[in-house]
Amino acid sequence: MSLTIKLHVTTSHSHSHRLNHLTKFTSYSPNIRSKSIYHSDPLVSIVYNTKPRMHSPSQPVVHQAPAIKSSLIEPDGGELVNLVVPESERASRVSEAQALPKVSLNKIDLEWVHVISEGWASPLKGFMREDEYLQSLHFNSLRTKDGSVVNMSLPIVLAIDDETKERIGSSTNVGLVGPNRDLIAILRSIEIYKHNKEERIARTWGTTVSGLPYVEETITNAGNWLIGGDLEVLEPIKYNDGLDHYRLSPQQLREEFDSRKADAVFAFQLRNPVHNGHALLMNDTRRSLIEMGYKNPILLLHPLGGFTKVDDVPLDVRMEQHSKVLEDGILDPKTTIVAIFPSPMHYAGPTEVQWHAKARINAGANFYIVGRDPAGMGHPTENRDLYDPDHGKKVLSMAPGLEKLNILPFRVAAYDTVHKKMAFFDPSRANKNEFLFISGTKMRNYAKTGENPPEGFMSSGGWKVLVNYYQSLQTEEY
Amino acid sequence: MSLTIKLHVTTSHSHSHRLNHLTKFTSYSPNIRSKSIYHSDPLVSIVYNTKPRMHSPSQPVVHQAPAIKSSLIEPDGGELVNLVVPESERASRVSEAQALPKVSLNKIDLEWVHVISEGWASPLKGFMREDEYLQSLHFNSLRTKDGSVVNMSLPIVLAIDDETKERIGSSTNVGLVGPNRDLIAILRSIEIYKHNKEERIARTWGTTVSGLPYVEETITNAGNWLIGGDLEVLEPIKYNDGLDHYRLSPQQLREEFDSRKADAVFAFQLRNPVHNGHALLMNDTRRSLIEMGYKNPILLLHPLGGFTKVDDVPLDVRMEQHSKVLEDGILDPKTTIVAIFPSPMHYAGPTEVQWHAKARINAGANFYIVGRDPAGMGHPTENRDLYDPDHGKKVLSMAPGLEKLNILPFRVAAYDTVHKKMAFFDPSRANKNEFLFISGTKMRNYAKTGENPPEGFMSSGGWKVLVNYYQSLQTEEY
């Protein structure tokens, strides 16, 4: 594998601060299929190692811990944002919030509250005000107070309708209410500005074609106003779907990397099942990093956990599939951390891949693997990819604010029919039909019909999870 | 007038280099109406002062003069780009170009050749290759070799069709041929890449609605490929329309500012006739700059000279109108330079205003006046402005690479019916109907019907030019 490495590795090793966790959780059921096929939980031991990470409720908590500058790479803005109200102040904030005008959050809004509150979007401290929104839309970056630039390619905004705007009136703060009608957060020093949906969509997706999943789910019918402000979350966001233990915050991940004495962390963003081509790549990346002199590179296997389009494999199935891949030894649990990245998916290609990389800086990863057509999808109405498959890695390598991250573009893997395993595609052998590309569609068809994919395509345990899922889906359909 | 001034005034006063002008000109007729009403030429003395600026053909010329770091503000990239082949090498370049595969330029392409060759887009040295195109599209800026960032909000690209691409084959250089079939330039070390028109339009205009003038004129029917490379222009671009003497290059403007001993240059971009509200603003800006301590602020009255939409007033009429405004003493010729900015107009609002400002940095202006809805227009299909009228100045004030430019947002002027003159709009008097807003439509109607606008709206000489133009237009229509 040829690695293109930019040598800007931050090596400061100041100690990280212990996580201050709050233990009363709000309840949410995200978009999880009714019939769960999620049975085992083999990753808990991997994720949590042997040390308990949670404070008991009786322990004192400190609000907005001092700057975390741990480990391998500084968070954007120099300090990891943490917007959860300390327990000691919670009661008074709840009373305050109850008296405020209310704004309703849908499931995706709530995922963004989660993302912002844990500092994935550091230094962003709430839903964007107009100056942040415009910078994001036009420059894919924000200028901070000290004049430095951080990447911010997606507008992280909250839409409200005319009626809500009127109800807010001249109030400077509002309460945010979740899909289950419970109080989630306060948004302070609010600013309400116009939501020009057409412009937002055009500049974010580079198209206004109908059929963009995120747009249809949450923008098309949204209100004509955006409301920005400083966020204070009353309690940590939890989903109670059996997967919350995978939802490590950037602070928790940084601590985990420190406790494992990682000297390099390479993040792999995914929203699909892991096949052996992915595994080959991840293992090969680790080998390359060791060749470069790193002693203990750690893989952050980081599936996206928020909104995905209907034909993507649901999160619970993916988590079970990933766990089987580790059980089967395809990836090494000792050098792998599996955790959920709580962001919703935009399918905005070169614009979104910057967000995926930037958030992993905040989580402490100093290497980021980028593949063909990251965050891409098929064009909704034309028979082509929505984005040029090469643009993602090109844009990522040039993006403002990502200079400190080492970008690892990866070679394409395909099924090698001669050696009967996934291997890096070798163009010199392409004409001999020695490589088989197994698309998502082909994989789904294998799983639906019960036919086995070629030997060595995927760990057998992982494959069974997919077969179960797709066959349960067919049962539901008929 | 309230001026918001960012104090980053560069004050180095290294001597500018004398312009090296080439004297054999190619011939073009840009989009000029057949019946010219352009009669007088009173600005020549203003523009050229008393000193001749042209070298005679016998004088030796030096190619790519050393870095011009004259005056008040550094050109982007530190050096003003000049891509005109020195006369001594012209014959050999022409022979070379004749043997190369040819690419045809339309009128707008040729305007861009003009713009690039004179350094308005410094440090850009040719039509964009893909890495520049992607940075422009996604970040509105380019990172230079030394890591610094320059603004570049519009993709400056050249489209070719499949047939041309095939004809170019594996050639590394091509010849560029103008609309009149004459050889214009060589494009070297070319790169051909996909022209995704939908994405280009969406990211540049923030909409894909039909009816965008620049899009319909030059993108919709353009080829599916873009060709980038390093430009070498065989001779300076001239239009032979009686207005070439107004087309001062950035280098000529910098010399002019130096020769006038300007200690501040404030640029006013316009594509419309100058009324007394504009004049009030420009005079008031000068007064404010003097109050700030500047001794000799010079106004660069800088009408855009390239492509404009059909219902805009044509360039020759505007130049005559501007000259009358100076003749009538509404603006002071001693402290004003009138010149043509050769760029075509995108009507891309907040994205384009950055280009308008950036190009003026290269021309040596260190102050830039920005108004309501700069580079904006009505939405082609909805009854609203295409852009939020406030976004232009907001985006401009935050744009990467424009930090060194002083942005002067201006207050709106309207006709004060009490004092019978254009005045800054005073909201406290708004309810009493003491201000009259005279829109472009209203102004056109006055001119067409021969009715006079309110006294003090525009210099009488300037007004007559417009009446003549609109009435000649009606004559043509019937």
Interface residues (C-beta under 8 A of the other chain):
Chain A: E130 D131 L134 Q135 L137 H138 F139 N140 S141 R143 V149 S153 K194 N196 E198 E199 A202 R203 W205 G206 T207 T208 V209 P350 T351 Y387 D388 H391 K394 V395 M398 A399 P400
Chain B: E130 D131 L134 Q135 L137 H138 F139 N140 S141 R143 V149 S153 K194 N196 E198 E199 A202 R203 W205 G206 T207 T208 V209 P350 T351 Y387 D388 H391 K394 V395 M398 A399 P400
